Amino acid sequence: MNHSTTLQIPGRESHSYFDVTPLPTPSGFPRIPLGTPRKRSTTKELIAQPYRSVTSYFSGWRGGILLGAATTFTTLLLLLILLVYTITTLPKPSDLKSNFAGIDTYGAEVDADFGLKNGVLYEGSCETAKTMNGWWKVGVTILATLAMGAGNYTMQCLVAPTRREIDKAHGSQKWVDVGVGSVRNLKYVARRRGVVWGVMMLCGLVMGLVFNSIIFISWADYEYGLMTMTSGTVEKVRLGQRPIVNSETCWNPVYQNTNPPTPFFRYPNDTRSTPLRFAEIEKTIYETFNLSATRLDADFERLEAEECVRTYHKQLVTDHSTLILVVEDKDENLAFVEANGPVCSFSQRDNALIHELSDEPFDWICAAHFQQLGKTEECTLELAMEIVKGGNWSIPVKSLPFDEKDRILPISHCLSEKREEQCQLLISALLLTVIIATQSLILVCLLITLYFAWTTRKRPLEPSKVDVARDDRPLVTVGDAIESFLARNDDFTKGLALSDVRHFRQGWLCSAWIPQGERHGLIWDGKARRWGAAISAWRWTGTLLLSLLTIILTLVVLLVYARPMLPPGKPIFDPVELYRTLTTDDPSTTTLLPLQRLSQLQAVVLANAPQALLALLYHALNQLLTHYHLPQEVLNFTTERKPLRVSSPSGEQRTSYFLTLPWRYSIPFSVATMIVSWGVGQSWMFVRTVRHGVNTSTLATSTNTVRKVSTISFSVNGGLASLILGSVVLIFILIMGLRKLPPTGPVVVGSACVGAISRSDGEEDMGYFGTGGEAMRCWERGVMWGVVDDEEGEVGWGVGGVGELGVGRRYR
């Protein structure tokens, strides 16, 4: 049975009436006809209500912050245990004095830049080290994603304005945001909350810069000596014979005027004043290097030309060292020759040992080709493979130092010394300490935020209307703001109820902020606007610029640095290589960027800079999604009667742990962010190598001459996969902005919703429904937004039926 009745709008002298139809009363609540006088509950009846349980301290967003604090505390506890374990397993400083810049075999490494100790968690097989590090990266990625979500959640709560702050801003003709994590709110909220917000933002950036590299792999990398031998010489060595070395082969013209001429053998950058005589050459080659038939067969393997180039045209050589280039046996005097200048002790990467003609590490591969063309260019892997496949791979050598031209000898094959890959899984005590300090600050900030929340929570035992409209209670959700303005109207925004975000961003500063008596309202056009209409031009610009910056930087590294290092004919995107990249920490699948020598801390910060950029992009995109959904939540009240979603529910009100963005959006977005973060972490890696250098007195790779090198590597496949996935997420979010909102009300977002809810049941009518324990105030029931006075064109909130907006009508 449908009853039609009239609803008097209290607080108006004209006593206008509007025909409405009462909606069904929720089950379990006594039906009260809208025309029936309301019985107000007395203060004594309200005080007789039972006390709220302790769970009220953890309702709504307070519970979310408490969960974040618990997660942070657990992470901090685990990191503290790890730090204690690291410190107790490190040797004493006195044990490291004799080898300060090197590797201590007792389980610790010292960084020569800061005297920082790195604990050795594991030493041995690289496969085991990669597996252990891979699981660590999984855990770090999950924790980092949770930390970003908790940080974004808490910072949005910190910038939520109180009613006093909103009134102060409106009194100055300024507007603030409600229900979103607005940075501009920092100008209006309490300074102490702004300080906590700033500390959390800074801690988040620091975590992004170092968290991923607390535990890392140190690779054994071998520099190699390069010798040129004839095939006949190799056979003589295999037969146990010591070939005759012509002393003129190692003649140095600097000493040609000595009487008699002193043949000697000099290495690059050799500053010794005494020549290395022929007898010392034999000792160098045969005794110190121990080049014997047994060693040649046991430690060296034959590599064909193409395989040889692929093996040594690498930035990191982890499983091979000394290389013998075997040339055609056309001259017995070429038993041992210098290749392309003084290259008898040639180092692939150490510029102090690179030959004097070029600083490029791979030029020895293309040296003959460059001489024949009469020009020098970069010896890329693609060029080297073209030379080898064409059957023209040769090496320029000198038979006598007086020769004006080098002899070009074709290379038959290579003999390469095999090495076993060796790795250490290290943990940085300094970076671990930094993260612990950062986590401690974050935990303190969360506890301070909880203190703010608990000291300003709604106390239902206070029956006064001021209870709900408390000035110091942060209005975190849209429901909090609606509840506050239903309890006490905002005189500054009366007459602007139909205003949308555009009016408050532009018109308020121009003509919209006019005296209340001169506000005639706005005409409703009935147009359906899109989700993206809730986003300001500044936010669109900032988010898109940040996204473009990330994409451009990735493309620059891909096209300028990484792509030229790929083998010829190999596709830039290889699923097999992608799987290796995402599942292992293997530098062989990456490209070392051409950076100067870096300290460990510098390399860590630069390698993780993309993670910090990704964290900023996460916050920006999260705010886009939040702004998308905010008007949708408000407009839901124009189509159905719903209870408010508030921080501290009472009556029919409800609460939730999410602030504005529902779980169906935030969880998939967080999962996508976690996958992209994992890909970025596997694409940009901090690489730590222990280089076993070539002894400048021998041709052998030394196990004692070591040097630690910190640098950055980039994976082509991982970077491309992260770029594609990140672009898909970005495009999907942008497309979501094209969805249409229902044409039932203005696009209210941020403080614009203040104008929309300013017209309530009136400040003087704070009537309660029911008596005793069932007493509820009007905002504790289900409410709707719409036309409450059709004749006067007034819109606002009501606990019963409301009318729909008419196209072309003026409302205020």
VOGU-3710 file (C-alpha; in Angstrom, 3 decimals, decimal comma):
1> mnhsttlqip> 0,000/0,000/0,000  1,456/3,300/-1,066  0,899/6,243/1,290  1,535/9,772/0,146  2,345/12,299/2,802  4,044/15,614/3,201  7,425/16,332/4,691  7,893/19,659/6,376  11,343/21,092/5,865  12,262/22,409/9,311
11> greshsyfdv> 14,236/25,556/9,785  12,334/27,538/7,112  9,842/30,295/7,967  7,743/29,733/4,827  6,968/26,107/5,820  7,179/24,748/2,272  5,931/21,244/1,679  6,969/18,567/-0,792  5,036/15,370/-1,530  7,143/12,305/-0,859
21> tplptpsgfp> 6,561/8,590/-0,564  8,063/6,872/2,469  10,561/4,127/1,626  10,386/0,692/3,206  11,815/0,683/6,674  14,826/-1,605/7,157  13,981/-4,875/8,829  14,220/-4,850/12,583  13,462/-1,141/12,837  9,948/0,098/13,778
31> riplgtprkr> 8,096/1,867/11,000  7,666/5,560/11,719  5,463/7,472/9,233  7,175/10,592/7,996  4,245/12,718/9,089  4,378/11,428/12,680  5,915/13,829/15,176  9,337/12,625/16,247  9,837/11,747/19,869  13,133/13,044/21,082
41> sttkeliaqp> 15,081/10,823/23,446  16,209/12,487/26,602  19,790/12,796/27,695  19,084/10,380/30,522  17,804/7,751/28,082  20,878/8,118/25,879  23,302/7,901/28,768  21,596/4,678/29,814  22,934/3,059/26,592  25,739/0,533/27,193
51> yrsvtsyfsg> 29,350/1,572/26,769  30,945/0,815/23,429  33,438/-2,040/23,444  37,186/-1,656/22,948  36,734/-2,578/19,283  35,633/0,999/18,659  39,314/1,919/18,831  40,011/-0,272/15,803  37,000/0,419/13,610  37,366/1,785/10,108
61> wrggillgaa> 40,623/3,379/9,077  41,997/3,067/12,599  42,015/-0,691/12,132  43,805/-0,267/8,809  46,551/1,816/10,408  46,821/-0,663/13,272  47,267/-3,463/10,737  49,977/-1,431/9,007  51,689/-0,840/12,346  51,598/-4,560/13,145
71> ttfttlllll> 53,093/-5,406/9,735  55,807/-2,763/10,169  56,642/-4,013/13,655  56,934/-7,609/12,404  59,216/-6,529/9,558  61,312/-4,447/11,936  61,687/-7,365/14,328  62,861/-9,677/11,536  65,357/-7,094/10,306  66,728/-6,614/13,825
81> illvytittl> 67,264/-10,360/14,165  69,017/-10,353/10,789  71,243/-7,439/11,860  72,251/-9,161/15,104  73,063/-12,313/13,164  75,113/-10,315/10,667  77,122/-8,505/13,330  77,810/-11,614/15,391  79,030/-13,606/12,381  81,446/-10,933/11,150
91> pkpsdlksnf> 85,137/-11,168/12,138  86,695/-8,582/14,378  88,148/-5,476/12,733  91,637/-6,560/13,771  91,317/-9,606/11,543  90,906/-7,394/8,479  93,765/-4,907/8,810  96,124/-6,843/6,595  93,589/-7,122/3,776  91,381/-4,063/4,206
101> agidtygaev> 90,322/-3,566/0,592  90,195/-7,209/-0,336  88,239/-10,334/0,436  88,595/-11,898/3,835  88,332/-15,667/3,591  86,881/-15,874/7,107  83,520/-14,566/6,071  83,488/-10,797/5,736  84,123/-8,181/3,095  85,135/-4,604/3,755
111> dadfglkngv> 84,057/-1,750/1,515  87,103/0,400/0,913  84,936/3,546/0,624  83,303/3,576/4,043  84,953/0,765/5,986  81,605/-0,991/5,908  81,371/-4,708/6,568  79,380/-7,041/4,384  78,483/-10,332/5,987  78,823/-13,471/3,900
121> lyegscetak> 75,627/-15,503/4,121  76,744/-18,091/1,581  79,786/-18,861/-0,536  79,960/-21,447/-3,275  77,750/-22,399/-6,223  76,308/-19,489/-8,162  73,109/-21,404/-8,823  72,470/-21,785/-5,091  73,321/-18,136/-4,478  70,932/-17,052/-7,251
131> tmngwwkvgv> 68,128/-19,201/-5,827  68,574/-17,800/-2,334  68,738/-14,249/-3,626  65,661/-14,840/-5,783  63,568/-15,810/-2,759  64,868/-12,754/-0,921  63,768/-10,562/-3,826  60,291/-12,121/-3,706  59,976/-11,313/-0,015  61,326/-7,788/-0,495
141> tilatlamga> 58,900/-7,123/-3,348  55,927/-8,216/-1,239  57,072/-6,193/1,772  57,798/-3,137/-0,375  54,331/-3,304/-1,949  52,694/-3,625/1,472  54,808/-0,723/2,721  53,765/1,461/-0,227  50,113/0,624/0,365  50,337/1,251/4,120
151> gnytmqclva> 52,212/4,493/3,536  49,678/5,754/1,021  46,834/4,728/3,367  48,323/6,487/6,388  49,322/9,646/4,530  45,776/9,987/3,206  44,508/9,806/6,789  47,046/12,404/7,921  45,919/14,990/5,363  42,222/14,432/6,087
161> ptrreidkah> 40,930/17,796/7,347  38,955/18,294/10,522  35,736/20,312/10,607  37,530/23,228/12,207  40,130/23,227/9,406  37,417/23,077/6,752  35,519/25,997/8,301  38,737/28,001/8,513  39,558/27,327/4,855  36,014/28,124/3,710
171> gsqkwvdvgv> 36,061/31,304/5,744  39,129/32,347/3,726  37,403/31,416/0,452  39,652/28,355/0,079  38,666/24,764/-0,428  40,109/21,505/0,860  39,798/17,892/-0,252  37,890/15,224/1,640  38,233/11,505/0,960  41,460/11,732/-1,073
181> gsvrnlkyva> 45,152/11,995/-0,242  45,565/15,587/-1,352  48,983/17,215/-1,027  47,394/20,674/-1,153  45,630/19,883/2,133  49,023/20,214/3,852  48,508/23,982/3,754  45,378/23,693/5,889  45,830/20,728/8,246  47,677/20,907/11,571
191> rrrgvvwgvm> 51,428/21,307/11,247  52,169/18,258/13,387  50,256/16,034/10,977  52,070/17,646/8,059  55,414/16,862/9,684  54,433/13,211/10,183  53,273/13,084/6,544  56,631/14,462/5,362  58,629/11,980/7,450  56,639/9,064/6,047
201> mlcglvmglv> 57,141/10,273/2,481  60,901/10,635/3,034  61,130/7,195/4,659  59,260/5,662/1,727  61,755/7,114/-0,746  64,727/5,896/1,303  63,274/2,392/1,462  62,775/2,374/-2,276  66,409/3,361/-2,823  68,091/0,685/-0,711
211> fnsiifiswa> 65,642/-2,031/0,427  66,077/-4,173/-2,677  69,874/-4,406/-2,282  70,352/-5,294/1,376  71,248/-8,816/0,258  73,114/-9,200/-3,025  75,420/-11,518/-4,946  79,140/-10,962/-5,415  80,425/-12,613/-8,591  83,947/-13,820/-9,299
221> dyeyglmtmt> 84,933/-12,064/-12,522  88,123/-12,969/-14,376  90,316/-10,614/-16,298  92,374/-12,533/-18,775  95,798/-12,593/-20,343  95,864/-12,736/-24,121  98,553/-14,688/-25,994  99,047/-15,420/-29,661  100,619/-18,790/-30,524  101,107/-20,713/-33,704
231> sgtvekvrlg> 99,527/-24,107/-34,070  103,022/-25,625/-34,249  103,938/-24,109/-30,920  100,806/-25,538/-29,355  101,712/-29,002/-30,620  105,239/-28,699/-29,232  103,827/-27,793/-25,844  101,539/-30,803/-25,984  104,580/-32,999/-26,724  106,373/-31,603/-23,710
241> qrpivnsetc> 108,895/-29,628/-25,744  109,983/-26,112/-24,944  109,896/-24,179/-28,207  112,735/-21,839/-29,138  111,748/-18,244/-28,600  113,519/-15,780/-30,862  114,781/-12,996/-28,641  114,198/-10,458/-31,396  110,505/-11,123/-31,106  110,478/-9,348/-27,766
251> wnpvyqntnp> 112,972/-6,636/-28,728  112,150/-3,184/-27,433  113,479/-0,368/-29,647  113,968/1,888/-26,629  117,043/-0,125/-25,716  118,365/-0,687/-29,241  121,376/1,594/-28,685  122,685/-0,348/-25,716  125,911/-2,226/-26,329  125,160/-4,961/-26,853
261> ptpffrypnd> 121,439/-4,536/-27,595  119,389/-5,839/-24,682  116,402/-7,873/-25,738  113,630/-7,697/-23,229  109,941/-8,150/-22,771  107,823/-5,244/-21,437  104,225/-5,230/-20,307  101,806/-2,313/-20,724  102,337/0,529/-18,264  105,412/-1,286/-16,942
271> trstplrfae> 107,474/1,341/-15,123  110,396/-0,902/-14,220  113,739/0,529/-15,244  115,386/-2,871/-15,643  114,447/-4,786/-18,794  112,858/-8,188/-18,481  115,442/-10,414/-20,137  114,898/-13,433/-22,264  115,513/-15,878/-19,436  112,830/-14,122/-17,415
281> iektiyetfn> 110,481/-14,445/-20,389  110,871/-18,207/-20,349  110,231/-18,262/-16,607  107,190/-16,075/-17,051  105,667/-18,258/-19,721  106,676/-21,753/-18,779  107,275/-21,773/-15,053  105,137/-19,052/-13,502  102,295/-19,553/-15,943  103,000/-23,280/-15,890
291> lsatrldadf> 102,038/-23,817/-19,495  102,611/-27,523/-19,817  101,038/-30,368/-21,764  99,146/-31,529/-18,671  97,813/-28,059/-17,922  96,975/-27,379/-21,560  94,861/-30,531/-21,792  93,281/-30,309/-18,342  92,538/-26,613/-17,945  92,065/-25,379/-21,514
301> erleaeecvr> 89,279/-26,116/-23,926  89,131/-25,544/-27,649  86,677/-22,918/-28,835  85,849/-22,293/-32,451  86,035/-18,734/-33,687  82,350/-17,837/-33,247  82,114/-19,442/-29,820  85,345/-17,756/-28,786  84,009/-14,306/-29,656  80,714/-14,947/-27,853
311> tyhkqlvtdh> 82,569/-16,147/-24,757  84,933/-13,180/-24,453  82,876/-10,337/-25,894  81,221/-9,930/-22,490  81,358/-7,322/-19,836  81,650/-10,022/-17,203  83,670/-13,172/-17,829  82,772/-15,482/-14,975  83,742/-18,926/-16,281  86,868/-18,380/-18,448
321> stlilvvedk> 90,182/-16,583/-18,055  93,442/-16,847/-20,038  92,963/-16,929/-23,803  95,368/-18,306/-26,401  94,719/-17,273/-30,009  95,995/-20,000/-32,290  97,141/-18,649/-35,678  98,197/-20,381/-38,854  101,748/-21,770/-38,596  103,454/-19,705/-41,268
331> denlafvean> 106,463/-18,386/-39,326  108,326/-20,279/-36,580  109,543/-16,981/-35,189  105,962/-16,192/-34,145  106,108/-18,541/-31,154  105,063/-15,723/-28,838  104,024/-12,402/-30,291  102,561/-9,155/-29,209  99,085/-8,493/-30,522  98,180/-4,899/-31,370
341> gpvcsfsqrd> 100,956/-3,352/-29,332  102,017/-4,581/-25,867  99,148/-6,992/-25,293  101,012/-9,918/-23,784  99,300/-8,941/-20,536  95,955/-7,693/-21,773  93,022/-6,973/-19,486  89,503/-6,812/-20,809  88,216/-4,102/-18,475  91,071/-2,591/-16,484
351> nalihelsde> 92,126/0,553/-18,325  95,482/0,459/-16,537  96,308/-2,651/-18,530  94,515/-1,982/-21,809  96,851/-1,509/-24,742  97,906/1,988/-25,682  96,070/2,208/-28,997  92,529/2,215/-27,650  90,528/2,238/-24,440  87,831/-0,059/-25,822
361> pfdwicaahf> 87,921/-3,473/-24,112  87,032/-5,517/-27,205  89,157/-3,811/-29,858  91,589/-6,717/-29,998  88,819/-8,724/-31,667  88,383/-6,175/-34,472  91,964/-4,822/-34,587  92,932/-6,355/-37,946  89,628/-5,313/-39,477  90,164/-1,722/-38,349
371> qqlgkteect> 93,720/-1,671/-39,739  92,576/-2,917/-43,119  89,826/-0,276/-43,293  92,127/2,432/-41,975  89,635/3,583/-39,331  88,608/2,803/-35,787  85,073/2,399/-34,495  83,351/0,596/-31,687  83,878/-3,143/-31,825  80,311/-4,230/-31,095
381> lelameivkg> 79,292/-7,846/-30,822  77,354/-7,526/-34,058  80,428/-6,277/-35,939  82,649/-8,941/-34,382  80,270/-11,727/-35,413  80,117/-10,383/-38,970  83,916/-10,506/-39,168  84,091/-14,031/-37,794  81,276/-15,417/-39,956  82,932/-13,932/-43,017
391> gnwsipvksl> 86,032/-16,002/-42,325  88,188/-12,902/-41,996  89,016/-12,951/-38,311  92,681/-12,105/-38,000  95,103/-10,614/-35,505  97,777/-7,989/-36,254  101,215/-9,019/-34,910  104,814/-7,889/-35,134  107,701/-10,250/-35,865  110,272/-7,538/-35,115
401> pfdekdrilp> 109,808/-4,203/-33,383  111,447/-2,497/-36,369  108,692/-3,630/-38,746  106,798/-0,652/-40,098  103,652/-2,696/-40,693  101,989/-5,414/-38,678  101,533/-8,835/-40,118  97,893/-9,898/-40,367  97,543/-13,538/-39,377  94,233/-15,430/-39,603
411> ishclsekre> 93,031/-16,996/-36,357  92,261/-20,678/-36,603  90,679/-21,257/-33,195  91,117/-20,426/-29,519  92,283/-22,225/-26,404  90,452/-20,920/-23,351  91,229/-21,588/-19,706  88,126/-22,884/-17,941  87,086/-21,458/-14,609  84,386/-22,495/-12,177
421> eqcqllisal> 81,798/-19,845/-11,343  82,156/-18,697/-7,755  79,652/-16,527/-5,896  79,070/-15,046/-2,478  75,718/-14,045/-1,053  76,443/-10,909/0,957  74,406/-8,765/3,320  75,225/-5,106/3,861  75,242/-4,158/7,520  75,095/-0,439/6,688
431> lltviiatqs> 72,089/-0,717/4,363  70,385/-3,015/6,854  70,924/-0,407/9,578  69,484/2,301/7,323  66,366/0,236/6,648  65,926/-0,542/10,350  66,143/3,159/11,185  63,650/3,928/8,411  61,233/1,227/9,559  61,500/2,516/13,118
441> lilvcllitl> 60,546/6,021/11,996  57,618/4,655/9,996  56,426/2,674/13,023  56,633/5,802/15,188  54,636/7,749/12,579  51,961/5,046/12,501  51,673/5,058/16,282  51,425/8,852/16,321  48,663/8,650/13,711  46,870/6,071/15,853
451> yfawttrkrp> 47,166/8,413/18,819  45,604/11,203/16,756  42,829/8,812/15,728  42,061/7,479/19,203  42,010/10,870/20,882  39,548/12,277/18,329  37,228/9,319/17,832  33,474/9,843/18,053  32,094/9,223/21,524  28,469/8,065/21,225
461> lepskvdvar> 27,753/8,539/24,926  27,709/12,281/24,448  24,178/12,977/23,201  24,931/16,534/22,151  24,933/17,252/18,436  28,399/18,705/18,870  29,541/15,118/19,390  29,198/14,291/15,689  30,401/17,657/14,489  33,479/17,646/16,701
471> ddrplvtvgd> 35,964/20,142/15,339  39,039/17,969/15,979  37,793/14,743/14,378  39,462/14,088/10,983  36,936/13,577/8,202  38,674/10,692/6,466  35,797/9,245/4,442  33,044/10,966/2,503  30,584/9,550/5,028  32,426/11,356/7,830
481> aiesflarnd> 32,025/14,658/5,982  28,339/14,083/5,222  27,678/13,161/8,842  29,448/16,283/10,066  27,531/18,616/7,766  24,216/16,957/8,526  24,897/17,668/12,181  25,938/21,267/11,539  25,477/23,060/8,232  28,246/24,925/6,477
491> dftkglalsd> 27,022/28,509/6,102  29,872/29,336/3,742  28,638/26,976/1,010  24,886/27,342/1,263  23,368/27,968/-2,125  26,176/26,082/-3,900  24,689/22,621/-3,520  24,705/21,904/-7,262  28,279/23,036/-7,735  30,692/20,478/-9,103
501> vrhfrqgwlc> 34,456/20,290/-9,040  34,888/22,843/-11,842  33,033/25,550/-9,935  35,074/25,045/-6,827  38,389/24,972/-8,682  37,673/27,987/-10,868  34,448/29,789/-10,022  35,092/30,025/-6,290  38,046/32,253/-6,993  35,962/34,353/-9,401
511> sawipqgerh> 32,214/34,819/-9,211  30,935/31,773/-7,345  32,027/33,075/-3,966  29,324/35,668/-3,544  27,126/36,633/-0,600  24,551/34,013/0,286  21,614/36,297/-0,404  22,762/36,776/-3,979  23,298/33,097/-4,734  20,609/31,989/-7,119
521> gliwdgkarr> 21,916/28,473/-7,644  22,868/26,678/-10,827  20,907/25,161/-13,687  21,038/21,381/-13,931  21,968/20,257/-17,449  21,399/16,527/-16,845  24,600/15,520/-18,627  26,363/12,300/-17,701  29,992/13,079/-16,949  32,910/10,708/-16,942
531> wgaaisawrw> 35,104/9,486/-14,124  37,990/11,555/-15,418  36,020/14,765/-14,881  36,865/14,527/-11,190  40,594/14,960/-11,928  42,106/18,418/-12,020  44,283/19,549/-14,907  47,282/19,823/-12,587  46,884/16,247/-11,380  46,456/14,973/-14,937
541> tgtlllsllt> 49,561/16,874/-16,034  51,720/15,726/-13,133  50,733/12,069/-13,431  51,186/11,940/-17,205  54,557/13,735/-17,043  55,795/11,323/-14,385  54,604/8,376/-16,478  56,246/9,733/-19,643  59,498/10,361/-17,778  59,571/6,732/-16,641
551> iiltlvvllv> 58,828/5,442/-20,149  61,396/7,709/-21,835  64,193/6,801/-19,413  63,512/3,106/-19,966  63,515/3,515/-23,750  66,763/5,495/-23,668  68,539/2,762/-21,739  67,009/0,104/-23,985  67,921/1,702/-27,299  71,169/3,512/-26,477
561> yarpmlppgk> 72,966/1,163/-24,107  71,373/-2,268/-23,958  70,258/-2,960/-27,522  73,754/-2,699/-29,141  75,041/-5,375/-26,751  72,614/-8,022/-28,032  73,999/-10,678/-30,380  73,233/-10,097/-34,068  69,975/-11,600/-35,209  68,743/-12,042/-31,657
571> pifdpvelyr> 65,299/-10,514/-31,057  65,091/-7,722/-28,540  62,338/-9,650/-26,733  63,172/-13,287/-26,043  60,748/-15,240/-23,792  63,490/-17,650/-22,721  65,837/-14,838/-21,742  62,926/-13,056/-20,062  62,292/-16,120/-17,892  65,986/-16,241/-16,941
581> tlttddpstt> 65,959/-12,545/-16,138  62,879/-12,659/-13,921  63,877/-15,833/-12,076  67,624/-15,321/-11,556  70,078/-12,608/-10,647  72,493/-13,431/-13,468  74,629/-10,589/-14,876  75,160/-12,619/-18,047  71,544/-11,842/-18,983  72,063/-8,110/-18,495
591> tllplqrlsq> 74,117/-5,192/-19,805  76,491/-3,257/-17,591  75,910/0,451/-17,997  78,973/2,540/-18,950  79,371/4,301/-15,622  82,518/5,385/-13,857  83,688/3,386/-10,897  81,129/3,692/-8,127  81,194/3,042/-4,435  78,861/0,376/-3,132
601> lqavvlanap> 76,420/2,932/-1,730  76,398/4,993/-4,933  75,757/1,922/-7,083  72,954/0,746/-4,778  71,202/4,129/-4,864  71,462/4,438/-8,662  70,359/0,838/-9,256  67,269/1,324/-7,078  66,368/4,810/-8,320  63,773/3,256/-10,702
611> qallallyha> 62,111/1,674/-7,654  61,784/5,083/-5,995  60,363/6,480/-9,240  57,929/3,570/-9,355  56,833/4,348/-5,772  56,036/7,950/-6,761  54,135/6,683/-9,794  52,221/4,249/-7,571  51,033/7,088/-5,335  50,058/9,218/-8,346
621> lnqllthyhl> 48,049/6,447/-10,020  46,484/5,438/-6,717  45,214/8,991/-6,338  43,751/8,871/-9,851  41,786/5,760/-8,953  40,672/7,337/-5,682  39,429/10,469/-7,454  37,648/8,262/-9,976  35,629/6,447/-7,339  34,859/9,348/-5,002
631> pqevlnftte> 32,052/10,910/-7,095  30,689/7,448/-7,812  30,315/6,801/-4,082  28,504/10,107/-3,555  26,212/9,659/-6,561  25,150/6,259/-5,243  23,102/8,167/-2,660  21,055/9,759/-5,473  19,612/6,447/-6,599  19,015/4,556/-3,362
641> rkplrvssps> 18,684/5,105/0,334  21,889/3,976/2,008  23,466/4,303/5,448  26,645/6,342/5,600  30,059/4,647/5,569  31,895/6,351/8,410  34,956/5,845/10,588  32,997/5,230/13,811  29,616/3,705/12,941  26,491/3,988/15,036
651> geqrtsyflt> 22,901/3,110/14,360  22,527/1,819/10,802  25,873/3,265/9,747  28,558/0,988/8,386  32,331/1,067/8,286  35,139/-0,471/6,263  38,911/-0,636/6,304  39,272/0,976/2,895  39,135/4,766/2,763  37,666/5,576/-0,650
661> lpwrysipfs> 39,023/3,053/-3,157  37,208/-0,308/-2,749  39,106/-3,569/-2,503  37,968/-4,658/-5,963  40,139/-1,862/-7,367  42,928/-1,523/-4,828  43,876/-5,219/-4,607  44,304/-5,800/-8,388  46,181/-2,503/-8,627  48,520/-3,529/-5,798
671> vatmivswgv> 49,127/-6,942/-7,390  49,921/-5,316/-10,737  52,260/-2,881/-8,994  53,995/-5,746/-7,230  54,581/-7,579/-10,533  55,942/-4,438/-12,182  58,138/-3,793/-9,141  59,496/-7,333/-9,376  60,287/-6,858/-13,056  61,981/-3,520/-12,407
681> gqswmfvrtv> 64,049/-5,060/-9,605  65,223/-7,817/-11,947  65,890/-5,352/-14,776  67,939/-2,789/-12,854  70,395/-4,636/-10,649  73,226/-3,676/-8,384  76,167/-5,793/-9,523  79,084/-6,560/-7,231  82,078/-8,321/-8,769  85,370/-9,526/-7,366
691> rhgvntstla> 87,765/-9,258/-10,286  90,724/-11,548/-10,393  93,192/-9,475/-12,370  96,070/-10,394/-14,613  99,380/-10,349/-12,786  101,528/-7,723/-14,518  104,573/-9,969/-14,106  102,964/-12,999/-15,757  100,441/-13,968/-18,352  98,319/-15,783/-15,776
701> tstntvrkvs> 95,068/-14,743/-14,158  95,886/-14,230/-10,507  93,772/-15,487/-7,633  95,451/-13,070/-5,258  95,239/-9,863/-7,302  91,592/-9,028/-6,633  89,587/-5,849/-6,831  85,970/-5,221/-5,886  83,862/-3,378/-8,455  80,356/-1,989/-7,900
711> tisfsvnggl> 78,248/-1,080/-10,908  74,741/-1,310/-12,395  73,332/-3,748/-14,910  70,223/-3,528/-17,049  68,258/-6,355/-18,630  66,817/-5,733/-22,089  64,100/-8,369/-21,768  63,211/-7,507/-18,182  63,142/-3,785/-18,926  60,969/-4,277/-21,969
721> aslilgsvvl> 58,581/-6,569/-20,091  58,287/-4,082/-17,214  57,746/-1,258/-19,686  54,978/-3,147/-21,497  53,216/-4,266/-18,313  53,509/-0,839/-16,709  52,159/0,801/-19,878  49,231/-1,634/-19,919  48,379/-0,738/-16,306  48,664/2,982/-17,113
731> ifilimglrk> 46,498/2,705/-20,243  43,893/0,646/-18,376  43,667/3,296/-15,652  43,344/6,056/-18,256  40,590/4,135/-20,055  38,759/3,748/-16,746  38,490/7,535/-16,702  36,219/7,317/-19,749  33,514/5,460/-17,820  30,340/7,489/-17,381
741> lpptgpvvvg> 28,859/8,497/-14,076  25,090/8,368/-13,552  23,448/11,700/-14,602  21,738/12,049/-11,240  23,870/14,720/-9,606  26,981/16,890/-9,857  30,487/15,430/-10,005  31,376/16,002/-6,390  34,963/15,426/-5,402  37,098/16,669/-2,550
751> sacvgaisrs> 35,634/19,742/-0,898  33,080/20,076/-3,692  31,003/17,555/-1,775  30,721/20,164/0,990  28,542/22,300/-1,265  26,466/19,315/-2,242  25,705/18,309/1,333  25,375/21,769/2,835  21,567/21,598/2,618  20,543/19,120/5,326
761> dgeedmgyfg> 17,565/18,708/7,611  18,585/21,893/9,366  20,765/22,626/12,316  17,786/23,115/14,628  16,149/19,773/13,937  18,416/17,136/15,462  15,545/14,810/16,271  16,057/11,208/17,309  14,146/8,210/16,005  13,049/5,729/18,646
771> tggeamrcwe> 13,654/5,767/22,371  16,173/4,409/24,819  18,667/1,955/23,369  17,013/2,176/19,908  17,313/5,960/19,658  19,050/7,106/16,478  19,761/10,486/15,009  18,799/11,199/11,420  22,313/10,667/9,977  22,525/7,296/11,706
781> rgvmwgvvdd> 19,814/6,020/9,348  19,897/5,522/5,633  19,942/8,811/3,696  19,453/10,010/0,125  20,431/13,109/-1,819  18,077/14,914/-4,159  15,372/17,572/-4,357  13,841/18,299/-0,951  11,856/21,414/-1,963  10,694/21,445/-5,549
791> eegevgwgvg> 9,050/24,860/-5,391  12,089/26,625/-3,942  14,532/24,516/-5,934  16,399/23,272/-2,915  18,436/20,097/-2,939  20,024/18,282/-0,037  19,917/15,191/2,118  16,893/13,494/3,591  16,131/10,381/5,582  13,050/9,678/3,514
801> gvgelgvgrr> 12,188/10,082/-0,137  13,694/12,858/-2,216  12,899/14,054/-5,707  14,950/13,803/-8,873  16,677/16,753/-10,502  14,854/18,269/-13,428  16,805/19,199/-16,537  16,831/22,943/-17,097  15,725/23,732/-13,542  17,715/25,984/-11,243
811> yr> 18,650/24,521/-7,883  20,507/25,747/-4,844
//
